[in-house]
Amino acid sequence: MSTTSPSLTASGAALLAAHDALLLDLDGVVYVGPDAVPHATASLRAAAAGGTKLAYITNNASRTPQTVAQHLRDLGAPAADEDVVNSAQAAARHLAASLPAGSPVLLVGGTGLRVALEEVGLRPVDSRTDAVAVVQGFSPDLDWSRLTEATHAVRSGLPWVATNLDATVPTPGGPAPGNGLLVDLVARAAGRSPDVVCGKPERALFDAAVQRLGAERALVVGDRLDTDLQGARTAGLAGLLVLTGVTTVPDLLTAAPRERPSYVAHDLRGLRDVHPGVDVEEGDALLVARCRGARVEVSSTAASVVEGDPGPDGLDVLRAAAEAAWRVRDAAAGRRAVDVLALVAQVQASIRQPPVRAAVDEVGEDVAPGL
Ligand SMILES: [Mg+2]
């Protein structure tokens, strides 16, 4: 059991030394809406200056890579236009591989998807009349009539490619309906599902980025378990979860095996850290998970934090609790009934932010005012 559960991993070296490339999610990692995530851009500048290759990988297909790259540069992150890879490009490339140049494709999406189709030589059209395929991606401007056009087209049997199935998109006011829900509307009305989904957690985007960068030991960095971290496992890559986005402590403790990160950090400053693994002793009576000075025990009836040293980055109790909770979840019987969410309050109380000075000293970077 202990060797088959996907688990947190000891990095052995600072993550930037152990990996030659970063495949970065954007929303919740580098920015939230218009604003930079604290410490993100300084950490990325330091990574790039040290020779780490960067690619930005996003499921959001509504903006063009050029627009996203400009946004990143405006925030102070190192980004060339070609460093941004989105699911619209993956969908367009997929369609171009099987359709003749100039083929008309019903566009159910925004500018990013329109431009991606044009770049691969396909012709976005607004009506199903002469379309030979349907492509659907997120746009805040999609209306009922376009969703109806899509429904009729896919009901007639046209090939249907979706950029991604994210249920929600982040907005300053909180989560809003994402492409997954809009695809589901069409699917339910038409009585069928898309033929192909291109974005995370499918591996196409990761494979394309690894190939483009020539990376040998790429690290996926994301804030979302069911896209970024599941995608990392699917693509056979290590994954770093940052806690600057949508994932909460209860989310992490209840993560399914396929969604579990290799590493956890508050934010992108965690790239300079050597990450610890968690030692687990699993007996009949007691399961013990230790991460440095943190210790979590699970009996047949209860789970608790018995030693609460948060460690140098303040997350060791979280790591030990996550590993213990995952073992409980994966158990065939017995402890499976233990409520691991009883650990949440103790874990949350243990979490400490690392001192800002450490980031400056260890990577020698200038932290801009306000970061
Ligand atoms: Mg995200």
Boltz pocket constraint, residues with backbone or C-beta under 6 A from the ligand:
constraints:
  - pocket:
      binder: B
      contacts: [[A, 25], [A, 26], [A, 27], [A, 28], [A, 29], [A, 222], [A, 223], [A, 224], [A, 245]]
      max_distance: 6.0
